Amino acid sequence: MHRIRAAVLREIKKPLVIEQLEVAEPGPGEVSVRIAAAGVCHSDYHFMNGDLLIGLPCVLGHEGAGVVDAVGEGVKAVAPGDHVVHLFRASCGRCHFCQKGRPALCWMAAQLRVTGHLLDGTSRFGTPTGEEIKHFLGVSCFAERTVVPEQGVVKIRKDVPLSVAALMGCSVMTGVGAVMNTARVEAGASVLVIGAGGVGLNCVMGARLLGAHPIIAADQLDSKLEMATEFGATHAVNSARQDLVAAVRELTGGEGVDYAFEAIGIPALMAAAFAATRRGGTATCVGIAPAGAEMSIGAGELVYSEKILQGSYYGTSRPQADMPRLLDLYMAGRLPLDRLLSRTYPLEEVNEAYRALLAGEVARSVLLPNG
């Protein structure tokens, strides 16, 4: 048993609370990780704000990296001392979706999310007085240590800074993966990215990596559009001042783009992404919408224009193969992930980190739970 500090969500629409907790040793098939860095992601805010529901109280954080400090019985994939990235979509490797190369759709991650427990139906977190604290998406990396299923980590090379590797756990894999794996953008294709936050910037980087042109970024904050341009966008559209679809069509000879990505999770913008694609184009929805939200598109346009409207969850990734490959590209200077990292915060400043995120002041920031 370890005594740790962790950021706990006890009530929706309330600040996170830094608490002293106890975390048990890993059981069979489980891994204990000392957290080096945890990304401050908007997806956690959906749960903090009540847009999506989760069992409470729980330790938040789903984008992280660290060093394995202990393993349970039967664990073979990693060993103490290994550097790992956390997966918020752990997968079994055996079900229909895993065998089809779509592990993000595996039942295992859904079980971890719904129950707030590990696979044996219990939690490793608790207060010194014995109150159970739930896990979050099988990760809970807003803590000095966490325990996760063996399937919930990817072993990575040790020369990657863990503050950068943490971003691979969500924003990088989600954004770059949507471009590379889901949409399969080809060189010379035109691309629109709606939303220049952490995921949107990764969509821009992925499009640039694959040789897309032009790459149009859209947002309502000039500061975010400036960042998007630094990451490879060739054009910027401030949708607070311009009609988004009209501006995109003007930049593409009246036709629209070959590929559009919505990286915020607003149904109206998902529909705008579809409207901004050309005949035969593909619109990919990446952002997470509030529970129960619906969108509307023109049925005739879907048929007559032979457009494709699709979703992308976790970048349609195969994390065990994709994450090491993308980190190799980073180390080769092809994917400037370190430029995403705007700020670092101690664990105690988690609520300030979310204030800065919501104000659009950062591309991505990380918490450093162990200093």
N, C-alpha and C positions, 0 to 999 in steps of 0.2 A: 504494500500500500504506500502510495506517495501523497504527500500534501502539496497541492498546487494552487496557483491563482488562475482564475478563469473568468471570462465575461459571460454572464448568465442573463438570459431573457426570462423575466418573470411575468411581465404583463405587456400586452401589445400597446403600442403608442407611448411607451415609457422608455427612458434611457436604459441601456444595459448596465448591469451592476457587477463590479469586480468583487468576487467572493473567494474565500478560502474553501477549497473542496478537497476531497480525497478521491484518488483514482486507483482502482485495483490493478493488480498485475494481469497481463493478458492470459486469457484462457486458451483452450485448444483451438488452433486455427486463427489465432489473433496476434496482433502486433502492437507493441507499445512504441510510440514515437515522441521524441523530444522536439517540440515545435521550434523551428528557427524563424519562420516567417509565415504570416497569414494575410492573404489579400483582403482588402476592404472592398467588398463587392455589393452592387446594388441588389443582387438576388437576396442576400440576407435581409436587406431593408424591406423587401416585400413581406417577409414574415414579421419583422419588427413593427411594421405599420398595419398589419392585419389584412393585407391584400391576399395573402396565402396563409393557410392555417397549419400549425404544428403543435404538438404536445408540449406543454409547459409544466415546470421550468426546464430550460435546456441550455446547453453551452453552444453558442452559435459558432460560425466559421466553417466554410466549406472549401476554401481555396488556400491550400497551404503546402508547405514542404518542411522536412526536418530530417532527423537522424534516428534510425532505429536503435532503441536502447534495450529491448528485450523482445523475445518471441515466445509464443505459446507452443504447446506440444503439437507436432506434426507440421509446423510451418517450414516450407522449403524454398519459397520464392525469395525471401530476404533473410538477412542475418544481422545481429547487432553490429553497428558501425556503418551500415549501408545508408546512403542518402536516398530519400524517396520523395515523390510527389503524391499527394492525396488525391483520391478519386471520389467525387460525390455521386458518381454512378458506378458503384461496384457491380461486378457481373460474375455469374456463376461459371461461365465458360462451357456450359453443357446444353443449355436450353435452345429452343428453336431460333431465337434472335441472336444468341451468341454464335451458334453454328452458321448463321447466315451472314456473319460479319457485322452485326448491328447491336453490340453489347449495351449501348445506352438504353435500349428498350427492355433489358433483362428484368425479370421479376425481383431480383435480389435488392436492387436499389429502391424499388417501390416499397418493399417490406421494411427496409431500414428507415425510410422516410416516415411511413405511416405509424410505425410502432414507437419510434424514438429509442429503440433498443438495438442491441447487437443481435446476431443471428440466433443466439440461444434464447432470446426473449427477455434478457435482463440488461441492466445498465452497469457500466463500470464506474460511473460518477455518483458521488453522494456528498452530503454535507457531513461535518464532524458529528452532528446530532443524529445522523441516520436517514435524513430525507433523500429520496431518490431524485437525481437530476438527469434528465434525458439527454440522449445524443442527438445530433443534428445532421441529417443526411448521411449518417455513418462516418462523419469526419470530426466535427467539433474541434476545430483548430484554433479558436480564440482561447487558448489555454497553454500553460507551460508544457503539459504532456497530454496525450490522448491515447486511447486504445481503439483500434479499428480492425475489421476483418482483413485477413491476409490478401483477399481479392481487392481491397480498397487502397492499395499503394502500388506505385510503379517505381522500380529501382532505376536510378539515373547515375550518370557519370559524376564523380566527386569534384571535378574542376568547375562545375557550373555554380555560380553564387546562389545560395539557397533563397535569397530575397527575390531573385529573378525566376528561379525554378518554381516558386510558389505560384506565380502568375499562370504557369502552364496548367495548374489544376482546374481552372475555370475559363478565365477571359481569353487566354491565348488559344486553347483548344477549341473553345466555342466559336470564336471569331474566325481564326485562320482555318479551322476545320470546316466551317460552313462554306467558305470559298473553295477550298481544295477538295473536300470530300463530298459535301452535299450537292453543291451546284456544279462543281468540276469546271470552273472558269478556265477558258483557254486563252492563250496569248493573243493580244490584239482585241479582245472583247471589251465592250464598254460596260462600266460598272457604276451603280449608285449605291451608296451606303447611307442609310437614314439613321442618325444618331451617332455622335462622335465621342461617346464615352469609352470605357475600357474595352468592351466587346466590339464596338464599331471601329475603333482604331485598329484592332486586330484584323477586322475584315479588310480595312484599307491596306494594312501590311501584307495580308495574304494576296490581295489583288495585285499589289505591286510586285510581289515575289513571282507571281505567275505571268507577269508581263501584260496585264490588262491596260487598256487606254481607250478613252479617258477614264479616270476614276473620280467620280463626283461625290463629295461629302455634303450632307445636309444636316443642319442643326439650328437651334435658335440662339445659340451663344457664340459670339465671334471668337471668344477665347478657345472654345473647343474646335472651331473650324480652323483656327490657326494651327492647333496641334495636328489636326488631320492633314493639313498641307505639309507639315514637317514629316509626317509619316508616309507620304506618298500620294495624297490626293492632288489631282491636277486642277480641279475646280471646286469651289465652295459655294453653297447656296444657303443663305440665312432664311429659313422658312418662316421666321417671324416677320420678315419684310417682303418676301417674295412668295408667289404661288409656286409651291414645290414642283408639281407636275408640269406646269407650263415652263418653268425655268429649265427643268431637265430636258424637255422636248426641244427647247430652243438651243440647248447646248449639243444636241444630237441630231440636228437637221430635221427636227419635227417628228422623228420616229420613236424616241425613247431609247432606253438602254437595253443591252442584251441581258444583263443580270442586275437585279435590285435586291438589296438586303435591308430588312428592318431590324434594327438592333436595340430597340427600346422596350417594346411590348405594349404599344398603344394601337388598338384595333383600327382606328382611322388612318394611322400611318402605315399599317400593314396593307390596307386597301390602296393607299397612295403609292406604295411600292409596286403593287400589281398594275395600277394605272400608268405608272411611269416606265413600264417595260414595253418594248416594241413588239410587233407581231412575231410570234414564235419565241418570245423571251421568257425568262424565268424569274419569278419573285420568290425569295426565300425569307421566311419569317423566323427570326432568331431570338428576339426579345421575349421575355416571359410576361404574359398579360395577367391581370388580376383574375382570380377564380370567377368563372361564370361569364367572363367577357365574351362578346361575339363581334364578328365583323361582317361586312356586306360588300360584295363585288357584283359587277354586272354579269349575269349568266351568259348573255349573248357574247360579250367580249371574250369570255373564257373559251367559248366554242369557236366563234368566227375567227379569232386571232390566234388560235392554237397556243395560247399562253399556258404556262405552268405555274401553279401556286403551290408551294410546299413549305413544310416546316423543317427545322434543323435543331436537333437536341444534342448538346455536347459535341457539336461539329461532326455528327455521324462518325465519330472517331472509333478507332481501335486503340485505346490508350497505350497498351503495352508496346505497340509498334510505333504509333504516331508521336508520342511524347518524346522518346529518345531521339527520333529522327528530327523533330523540330528543334530540340536543344542542340543537336549537331549543327543545324543551320545557324542557330544563334552563335555558337562558338566559332563558326566559320565566317561570321560577319555578314551573313545573308539576311538575318532576321533580327533587327535591332530592339530586342525585347527590353534591354536595360533602359532604353529611353522612355519606356512606359512608366517607369518607377519615378513618380514625382516626389513622394514624401515617405518617410518612415515615422512610426509612432511607437512609443511604449504601450503596453497593453492597457495601462490606466487611462490613456487618451483615446480609447476606442470611440467614444461618443463625439469627440472633436473630429476624429477622422471621418465619421459619417456626416457631420455638418459640412466639412470641406467637400466631400463627395457630392452631396446634394446641391451645393452651391456652384458646382462646376469648376472648382479650383484645381483639380488634379486629373491626370490621365488615369493613374492607378496609384494607390498607396498601400503599404503593408504595415501590419503590426509586428513588432519584435517581442514576443512574449517572454523570452529569456534574455533580453537586453542585447 
